[in-house]
């Protein structure tokens, strides 16, 4: 089928952290007197993040601050928490905290050169704009849809509807990919998008009913685009 647009999740789809979240936080926390292992910090984030409630643009930094405070209350509080938080929060504004997957830029370039509209839909905050800019891919996108601006997070259908409206394309003419089975694949299907799951590590190999790809480059033939044309 011919598509008019491609919609991407952001983190762990277009780019990933420079090391694990636990490792990044630990590297800064150790400067503030923490001895918590990166693995414990990572586990604490896994406990606190899913239960943190909705993120909105007027309070997004405080939202993250509350999450991080809960993490370090679990693993051992750092000295000068406010100063620590400001430093680590700022790391995720740009390429100090993020790195593109190897194929990302070339796939975006190829898609744009074939006239496809491109969009991002993400449970991210407003730092996404500066991160995409510093990673030198912001200019590829016709639309950016984030939960802190919309007021709904994936898998809620309203954030998907907002992304579809911003692209100005009918849902069945949009190809969407992300790395979450529930928040991206299942939720995208429910609003009528053509969806494939980005499964870089073959985590869902046994799920034959799921349309998977293992690299963003696999999107190109699905979208009817030749990487060499």
Secondary structure by P-SEA (a helix, b strand, c coil): ccccbbbbbcccccccccccaaaaaaaaaaaacccccaaaaaaaaaaccccccccccccaaaaaaaaaaaaaaaaccccaaaaaaaaaaaccccccccccccaaaaaaaaaaaabbbbbbbcccccaaaaaaaaacccccccccccccccccccccaaaaaaaaaaaccccccbbbbbccccccaaaaaaacccccccccccccccccccccccccccccccccccccc
